[in-house]
């Protein structure tokens, strides 16, 4: 038998930090609509939003 590990390979950029955010239903609806339209996750939408805000502030 092989001593190879099964499962997903380790990430180059692991996302180990957890952020909890309070949001009302309207914000969650907008977040879910964006995630569905872009075929991605809530977390990815939030990451993209943070990057966009950061880039805008650097200008």
Secondary structure, DSSP 4 states (H G I P E B T S, - for coil): ---PPPSPPPPSS-----------HHHHHHHHHHHHHHTS-HHHHHHHHHHHHHHHHH-
